[in-house]
Amino acid sequence: MSASEKDLIVGGQAVIEGVMMRTPNAYAIAVRRPDGTIAYTGAKLPKWSDKYPLLKLPVLRGAAVLVQS
């Protein structure tokens, strides 16, 4: 891996009959249906500072990042 590439942080956990994976910007869930097929859904996660502009202030931004993580 070159120095210019960022490490991708991915976390996951088990859900009933499937798995959920999350990155800082998105999540995905895959589960096995009773008929054997796999159902998948995923979406991007909005930043709290986009939803609440007040959180762009330095002190509040740091607190929001700690809570969100």
C-alpha positions, 0 to 999 in steps of 0.5 A: 500500500502506498503512503498516499492511500488511506486505510479503510476502517471497517467494523462489523457485527452479527445480526440474526442470519446475517452480518452488518458492516459499517465504515465512517461514511456508510453501512451495509446489512446482508441477511440470508432469507428462509429460501436461501437467497441473500437480501442486501441493503446499504446506505451512506451515513450523513454527517451530524454537522451537515444536519446540525450546522451548529456542530461545526463549531470547534468545541461542539464538533469534537464532542459530536465526533466522540459521541458519533463514534 
